[in-house]
Amino acid sequence: MIFHDVYADVPAAELERFVRAQELGRLVTVAADGAPHIGLYPFTYDGAAFEIHLVRSDEQIADLRTYWVHPENAIMATAYHRTVMFDCEATVSDDAAELAAQQMRLLARYQPEGGFRPVTPDDPMYGGAIHHIAAVRLDIRSRRAKFKLAQNRPLDARAKIVDELRKRNHPNDERAAQALVWTIEQEAKR
């Protein structure tokens, strides 16, 4: 992925808002033979680390236990996209209490209304699952962003693209239009 300054000049607050608004995150790992593995997972994020869980026999667990490599993003580029890549150091834990606490944090994010029995390491209902999954913590070491949203085009051209996206009105067109409007607003603040 090429990081031209015009696409990578994204304020930290906007990056935080964008990452926190995502429902799922991609985890990219590399096997010892160089084969990439990509997973899409629910996660928690506290600004310093991500937390996910994986089945202990998952090939990505083997990758993480060996080493962590993320030399480039494997997401296919589109004409307009927002991407934030994090280089992280992984910690994998099989500790049942740690996993139960992590599951409670995930539930707080994805099911804040409750309705579930609290996850504890000694609850028979959760015992089987807890012994088959591992807690993964990804401590952030660096991040790079690329919001490719026509910033290389003049404001009037971007406004025209926004109008055309809204006229066309395909399922993701309004989201794309709003993202382009954000670039116009950012430039107006300068």
C-alpha positions in Angstrom: 0.0 0.0 0.0 1.4 3.4 -1.0 1.1 6.1 1.6 0.9 9.5 -0.1 0.8 12.4 2.3 -2.5 13.7 0.9 -4.2 10.5 1.9 -2.4 9.9 5.2 -2.9 13.3 6.8 -5.7 12.2 9.1 -6.1 13.8 12.6 -5.6 11.4 15.5 -9.1 12.1 16.8 -10.6 11.0 13.5 -8.6 7.8 13.5 -9.8 7.0 17.0 -13.4 7.7 16.0 -13.1 5.5 12.9 -11.4 2.6 14.6 -13.9 2.6 17.6 -16.8 2.7 15.1 -15.8 -0.6 13.5 -17.7 -3.7 14.3 -15.0 -6.1 13.3 -11.3 -6.0 12.7 -9.0 -8.0 10.4 -6.0 -9.9 11.9 -3.3 -10.6 9.4 -0.6 -13.1 10.4 2.1 -14.9 8.4 3.0 -18.5 8.7 6.5 -19.8 9.0 6.3 -20.7 5.2 5.3 -17.1 4.4 1.6 -17.9 3.7 -0.7 -15.1 4.9 -3.6 -15.9 7.1 -6.5 -13.4 7.5 -9.3 -13.5 10.0 -12.2 -11.1 10.7 -13.0 -10.8 14.4 -15.0 -8.9 17.0 -12.6 -6.9 19.2 -12.2 -4.5 22.1 -9.9 -1.5 21.8 -8.7 0.8 24.5 -6.4 3.1 22.5 -3.3 1.1 23.4 -4.3 -2.5 22.5 -6.8 -4.7 20.8 -8.3 -7.8 22.4 -9.8 -10.8 20.5 -10.1 -14.5 21.0 -9.3 -17.4 18.7 -9.9 -21.1 18.8 -6.6 -22.5 20.2 -6.2 -24.8 17.1 -6.6 -21.9 14.7 -3.7 -21.4 12.3 -3.4 -17.8 13.4 -2.7 -18.9 17.0 0.3 -20.9 15.7 1.5 -17.8 13.7 1.2 -15.6 16.8 3.0 -18.0 19.0 5.9 -18.1 16.6 6.2 -14.4 15.7 4.2 -11.4 14.6 4.8 -10.0 11.1 2.6 -7.4 9.4 4.7 -6.0 6.5 1.8 -4.8 4.4 -2.0 -4.8 4.4 -3.7 -7.5 2.3 -7.0 -5.6 1.9 -7.8 -5.0 -1.7 -7.9 -1.2 -2.4 -11.0 0.4 -3.8 -11.4 3.8 -5.4 -12.4 5.4 -2.0 -11.5 3.8 1.3 -10.3 4.3 4.8 -7.7 2.1 6.3 -5.9 2.1 9.6 -3.1 -0.5 10.0 -1.7 -1.3 13.4 1.6 -3.1 14.0 1.2 -4.9 17.2 3.0 -7.3 19.6 0.8 -10.3 20.4 0.4 -12.0 23.8 -1.5 -15.3 23.7 -3.0 -16.6 27.0 -4.7 -19.9 27.8 -5.4 -18.7 31.3 -9.2 -19.3 32.0 -9.6 -16.3 34.4 -8.0 -13.9 31.9 -10.1 -15.3 29.1 -13.3 -15.0 31.1 -12.5 -11.3 31.9 -11.8 -10.7 28.3 -15.1 -12.2 27.3 -16.9 -9.9 29.7 -15.2 -6.9 28.0 -16.3 -8.2 24.6 -19.8 -8.7 25.8 -19.9 -5.2 27.3 -19.1 -3.9 23.8 -21.3 -6.2 21.7 -24.2 -7.0 24.1 -24.4 -4.0 26.5 -28.0 -4.7 27.2 -27.0 -7.9 29.1 -29.2 -10.9 29.1 -26.4 -13.4 29.6 -24.9 -15.2 32.5 -21.5 -13.6 33.5 -18.6 -15.5 32.1 -16.5 -17.1 34.9 -13.8 -19.7 34.5 -15.5 -22.2 36.9 -19.1 -21.9 35.4 -19.9 -25.3 33.9 -21.8 -23.6 31.1 -18.6 -21.9 29.9 -16.0 -24.5 30.9 -15.9 -26.3 27.6 -15.5 -23.2 25.5 -13.0 -21.6 27.8 -10.7 -24.6 27.4 -10.8 -24.4 23.6 -10.2 -20.7 23.0 -7.2 -18.5 23.8 -7.2 -14.8 24.7 -5.1 -12.6 22.4 -4.0 -9.1 23.3 -2.4 -7.0 20.6 -0.3 -4.2 22.1 0.0 -1.4 19.5 3.5 -0.4 18.6 2.7 1.9 15.6 -0.1 2.7 13.3 -0.4 4.0 9.8 -3.5 5.4 8.2 -4.7 5.9 4.6 -8.0 7.7 4.0 -8.1 7.7 0.2 -11.0 10.0 -0.4 -10.2 12.0 -3.5 -8.1 14.5 -1.6 -5.9 14.8 -4.7 -8.9 16.3 -6.6 -10.1 20.0 -6.3 -12.9 20.8 -3.9 -15.4 21.3 -6.8 -14.6 17.9 -8.2 -15.1 16.3 -4.8 -18.4 18.1 -4.4 -19.5 16.8 -7.8 -18.5 13.2 -6.8 -20.6 13.6 -3.6 -23.6 14.8 -5.7 -23.2 11.9 -8.1 -22.8 9.3 -5.4 -26.0 10.6 -3.8 -27.9 10.5 -7.1 -26.8 7.0 -7.8 -27.7 5.9 -4.3 -26.2 2.4 -4.2 -26.0 0.7 -0.8 -22.7 2.2 0.3 -22.8 5.5 -1.7 -24.1 7.7 1.2 -21.2 6.4 3.4 -18.7 7.2 0.6 -20.3 10.6 0.1 -20.1 11.4 3.8 -16.4 10.4 3.8 -15.7 12.8 0.9 -17.6 15.5 2.6 -15.3 15.0 5.6 -12.3 15.8 3.4 -14.0 19.0 2.1 -14.7 20.1 5.7 -11.1 19.3 6.8 -9.7 21.4 4.0 -12.0 24.3 4.9 -10.6 24.3 8.5 -7.0 24.9 7.1 
